[in-house]
Amino acid sequence: MSNIALTSTTLSGFLETDFQQFKDVIQDGGVNAIVLDVNQTGTTGVGATFRRDLASGSTDDYVVEIINDNAGDDQVVLKVQQDGTQYGIYAAKTLATDITYGVMNADNSSGGGNTSYSILSRYNSTLGTNHFYRHLASAATAGPVMFIHQDNAGDDQDALFVQQDGTDGEGITSRHYGSAGAAISAQAWDNEAYDNYANLVNMSSKATGVFSRNLDSLVTSISVVSILQTNALDDQPALNIQQNGAGDSGVKITHNNAAGYGLDITSIGANQYAALRSICTTTSGMAAAIEKNVASSTYPTLRVAQYHATGGQPVVELRQVDISEGFIDFVGTDTGAVATSTTNSNASVTVEVNGTKYKIPLFAV
């Protein structure tokens, strides 16, 4: 049995002489048509066209179907090689309805319909212009729905870049219906022993944002989270926290390390008035409460220190506008009356009242 290559070298597709080759294949049972070669040598027109103009009542199948029916074949069904400067595949649609799309890649290998598919260039759909879908149980999955992999260590570009120029809507919206996991989880793996991740809206703990790092000091040189506002002309806060819920605090810090500070604020601005400011606008609250309930403590409850020998300012300033009230209210056990003495005091401290310095004598107990 001989083979024949169906070839057209005309400028405008197959003509009558070319169809004679098809006729030979049909009439001669001893001929196999194994190659269809369309080679366009002209400078105008398209190389090949498959066209159908029939309503849905007159059609029951695809315009073109390519089938590789042998399960043992390990070759690609369709290969497109584009050596030019335009697209490898261009899918254009002219019907502007929400059910049309340019490209749909469906997988129904597990049976029961299309259990996973990707739709590109869908028109006016609430599911998005590009839609990636999967409906498979965990036994039939071993990876994410979509995987973006940048595998070259020398590449200095982003793996994913999202630009939102619209006047509404988010740059990225993640909706999570499960009871565990996270709506958004960003993970950075240095090696198998260390891991970093940021979970935004963690479903199991119900925390809106979780930033975690499990690395020792040998491989870290910066904080877990950094908020940087680097424009000197920006007059807005770098961080704004509003707590309208029933929680007992707007910010809660739990410090488990034996050294360091739960909150460390460094003030470096030349015109900065204070490193920390607390304002209370309710009649039933305090601007600040510093409390400790620990037996045999090593350090005092509060330390206010001025370490510079020529600081030139008092350590603490107490400003009381209501002259009918005291500056300080000592709440504790009364140690009893103190006998006055005409002798010199054992020590003294300097205080200021409205900028005028005074000495308070102190006597040994």
C-alpha positions in Angstrom: 0.0 0.0 0.0 1.5 3.3 -1.1 1.4 6.7 0.6 0.5 10.1 -0.9 1.1 13.6 0.5 -1.8 16.0 -0.2 0.0 19.2 -1.2 -1.2 22.6 -2.5 1.2 25.2 -3.8 -1.3 27.6 -5.3 -1.7 31.1 -4.1 -5.4 30.9 -3.0 -5.8 27.5 -1.5 -7.0 24.2 -3.2 -8.2 24.4 -6.8 -9.8 21.7 -8.9 -6.4 20.1 -9.7 -5.6 19.8 -6.0 -8.9 18.2 -5.3 -8.0 15.5 -7.8 -5.6 14.3 -5.2 -8.4 13.8 -2.7 -10.4 12.0 -5.4 -7.5 9.5 -5.9 -7.4 8.8 -2.2 -11.2 8.2 -2.1 -11.3 6.0 -5.2 -8.2 4.0 -4.7 -8.4 1.9 -1.6 -4.7 1.2 -1.8 -3.6 4.7 -1.0 -3.0 6.2 2.5 -3.3 9.9 2.9 -0.8 10.4 5.8 0.4 13.9 5.3 -1.5 17.1 4.6 1.0 19.8 3.6 -0.2 23.4 2.9 2.7 25.5 1.8 1.8 29.1 1.0 4.3 30.8 -1.3 2.2 33.8 -2.3 2.4 37.1 -0.4 -1.3 37.6 0.0 -4.2 35.6 1.5 -4.1 32.9 4.2 -2.5 29.5 4.1 -5.6 27.5 4.9 -9.2 28.2 5.9 -11.9 26.1 7.5 -15.2 27.8 7.2 -18.8 27.0 8.2 -21.9 29.2 8.0 -24.8 27.1 9.4 -27.2 27.7 12.2 -27.2 25.5 15.3 -30.1 23.4 13.9 -28.0 22.3 11.0 -24.8 21.4 13.0 -24.0 18.8 15.6 -20.2 18.8 15.8 -17.1 20.9 15.7 -15.9 22.9 12.7 -12.5 21.2 13.0 -11.6 18.2 15.2 -8.1 16.8 15.7 -8.0 13.3 17.4 -5.1 11.3 18.6 -6.8 8.1 19.4 -3.9 5.9 20.5 -3.3 5.9 24.3 0.3 4.8 23.8 1.2 7.8 21.7 3.5 10.2 23.6 3.5 13.0 21.1 1.8 16.4 21.0 -1.6 16.5 19.3 -1.1 20.0 17.9 2.1 22.0 17.7 2.3 25.6 16.7 5.7 27.2 15.8 5.7 30.9 15.4 9.0 32.4 14.2 7.5 35.7 13.4 6.8 38.7 15.6 3.0 38.1 16.1 1.0 35.7 18.2 1.4 31.9 18.0 -2.4 31.5 18.2 -5.0 34.3 17.7 -8.6 33.4 18.6 -11.0 36.1 17.6 -14.8 36.2 18.3 -17.3 38.5 16.7 -20.4 37.7 18.7 -20.6 40.0 21.8 -22.5 37.8 24.2 -21.5 36.6 27.7 -21.4 32.9 26.6 -18.7 33.4 23.9 -15.0 33.0 24.5 -11.9 32.8 22.5 -10.2 29.7 23.8 -11.5 26.9 26.1 -9.2 24.1 27.3 -11.3 21.3 28.9 -10.3 18.1 30.7 -12.9 15.4 31.2 -10.4 12.5 31.6 -11.9 11.6 35.0 -15.4 11.2 33.5 -18.6 13.0 34.4 -18.2 16.0 32.1 -15.6 18.8 32.1 -14.1 18.5 35.6 -11.5 21.1 34.9 -11.1 23.7 32.2 -9.6 27.1 31.4 -11.4 29.7 29.4 -9.6 32.6 27.9 -11.2 35.8 26.5 -14.7 35.3 27.7 -17.0 38.3 26.9 -18.8 40.2 29.7 -18.9 37.4 32.2 -19.1 37.7 36.0 -16.6 34.8 36.0 -14.0 36.9 34.5 -12.4 37.4 31.1 -10.0 34.5 31.8 -11.5 31.7 33.9 -9.6 28.7 35.4 -12.0 26.0 36.9 -11.5 22.7 38.6 -14.1 20.4 40.3 -12.2 17.4 41.6 -11.9 15.8 45.0 -8.5 15.7 46.7 -7.8 12.1 45.6 -7.7 13.4 42.0 -5.5 16.5 42.6 -1.9 17.0 43.5 -1.3 20.7 42.9 -3.0 24.1 42.6 -5.5 25.1 40.0 -3.0 27.4 38.4 0.8 27.3 38.9 3.1 30.1 37.9 6.8 28.9 38.0 9.8 31.2 37.4 12.7 28.7 37.5 15.7 30.8 36.5 17.7 32.1 39.4 19.2 34.8 37.2 15.8 36.3 36.3 15.3 39.6 38.2 11.7 40.2 37.1 8.4 39.5 38.9 6.7 36.1 38.5 3.3 37.9 38.6 2.5 41.6 38.1 -1.0 43.0 38.5 -1.8 46.5 37.4 -5.3 47.9 38.1 -6.0 51.2 36.3 -9.8 51.1 36.8 -11.7 53.5 39.0 -13.3 50.8 41.1 -12.6 47.2 42.1 -9.6 45.7 43.7 -6.2 44.8 42.3 -6.6 41.3 43.7 -9.7 39.8 45.3 -9.5 36.3 46.9 -12.7 34.6 48.0 -12.4 31.5 50.3 -15.3 29.3 51.1 -13.5 26.6 53.0 -13.2 26.2 56.8 -9.5 25.9 56.8 -6.5 27.4 54.9 -6.2 31.0 53.9 -7.8 33.2 51.3 -4.3 34.4 50.4 -1.1 32.7 51.4 2.3 33.9 50.4 5.1 31.4 51.1 8.9 31.8 50.8 10.9 28.6 51.1 14.7 29.0 51.7 15.2 25.3 52.1 13.3 22.4 53.5 14.2 23.4 57.1 12.9 26.9 57.0 9.7 28.5 55.9 8.0 31.9 55.8 4.5 32.7 54.9 1.8 35.4 55.1 -1.8 34.4 55.4 -4.4 37.0 54.7 -7.8 35.9 56.0 -6.9 32.6 57.6 -10.0 30.6 57.7 -9.1 28.1 60.5 -8.0 30.7 63.0 -10.4 33.4 61.7 -7.5 35.9 61.7 -7.6 38.4 58.9 -3.9 38.6 58.5 -1.2 36.2 59.7 2.5 36.8 59.0 4.7 34.0 60.2 8.5 33.3 60.1 10.4 30.4 61.5 14.1 31.3 60.8 17.0 31.7 63.2 19.2 34.8 63.3 21.7 33.3 60.9 19.4 33.8 57.9 17.4 36.9 58.9 18.4 40.6 58.7 15.1 42.4 58.7 11.8 42.3 60.6 8.9 40.0 59.7 6.8 42.9 58.5 8.0 46.3 57.4 5.8 49.3 56.7 7.7 52.0 54.9 6.6 55.4 54.0 9.5 57.0 52.2 8.1 60.2 50.7 8.9 63.2 52.9 5.9 65.2 51.5 3.3 62.6 52.5 1.4 64.0 55.6 -0.6 60.8 56.3 0.1 58.1 58.8 2.1 55.0 57.8 -0.3 52.8 59.7 -3.9 53.5 60.8 -5.8 51.0 63.0 -9.5 51.5 63.8 -11.1 49.1 66.3 -14.9 49.3 66.4 -15.4 45.8 67.7 -15.8 44.5 71.3 -12.2 43.5 71.6 -10.2 44.8 74.6 -7.5 46.4 72.5 -6.7 47.9 69.1 -3.2 46.4 69.1 -2.1 43.4 71.2 1.5 42.4 71.4 2.6 39.2 73.0 6.4 39.0 73.6 7.7 35.6 74.5 11.4 36.1 74.1 13.5 36.5 77.3 15.3 39.6 75.9 14.2 42.7 73.9 11.0 44.7 74.0 7.4 44.1 73.3 7.3 47.5 71.6 10.4 49.4 70.5 9.9 52.8 69.1 12.8 54.8 67.7 12.2 58.5 67.1 14.6 60.0 64.5 12.7 62.8 63.0 14.3 66.2 63.4 10.9 67.9 64.1 9.3 65.0 65.8 7.6 66.1 69.0 7.3 62.7 70.7 8.1 59.1 69.9 4.8 57.9 71.5 1.5 59.8 72.0 -1.6 58.5 73.6 -4.9 60.5 73.7 -8.0 59.5 75.5 -11.3 61.3 74.6 -13.7 59.4 76.9 -14.5 60.3 80.5 -14.3 56.7 81.6 -10.9 55.7 80.3 -7.2 56.5 80.8 -4.8 57.7 78.1 -2.3 55.1 79.3 -2.2 52.2 81.8 1.1 50.5 82.6 0.5 47.5 84.8 2.5 44.4 86.1 1.4 41.6 88.3 4.5 39.5 88.8 6.0 38.2 92.0 9.7 38.7 92.7 10.2 40.9 89.7 13.6 41.8 88.5 12.8 45.2 87.0 10.4 48.0 88.0 7.0 48.4 86.4 8.0 51.7 84.7 11.4 53.1 83.9 11.7 56.6 82.4 15.4 57.3 81.7 17.4 60.2 80.4 20.8 58.7 79.7 22.6 61.8 78.3 24.6 63.8 80.8 23.8 67.1 79.1 20.2 66.4 78.0 19.1 69.8 79.4 15.5 68.7 80.0 13.6 67.1 82.9 13.0 63.4 82.7 9.3 63.7 83.2 6.9 66.6 82.7 3.6 66.6 84.5 1.1 69.2 83.2 -2.0 69.8 85.3 -4.4 72.6 84.0 -7.0 71.9 86.8 -5.3 73.6 89.8 -8.0 72.2 92.1 -6.6 68.7 91.6 -3.2 67.3 92.4 -0.3 66.5 90.1 0.0 62.9 91.5 -2.4 60.6 93.3 -0.5 58.0 95.3 -2.8 55.0 95.7 -1.4 52.4 98.3 -1.0 51.6 101.9 -0.5 54.6 104.2 2.8 54.2 106.1 1.8 56.7 108.8 2.8 60.2 109.8 6.4 61.4 109.5 8.0 63.5 112.2 9.3 66.8 111.1 13.0 67.5 111.6 15.0 70.6 112.0 18.2 68.8 110.8 19.4 68.7 107.3 17.8 66.1 105.1 19.6 63.0 104.0 19.1 63.6 100.4 17.0 65.7 98.0 15.6 65.7 94.4 15.1 68.6 92.1 11.6 69.2 90.6 10.2 72.0 88.5 6.9 73.8 88.8 6.1 75.9 85.8 9.8 75.9 84.9 11.1 77.0 88.3 13.3 74.5 90.0 12.7 73.4 93.6 14.3 71.0 96.1 12.4 68.3 97.8 14.2 67.2 101.0 14.4 63.5 101.7 15.0 61.8 105.0 16.2 58.3 105.6 13.6 55.8 106.9 
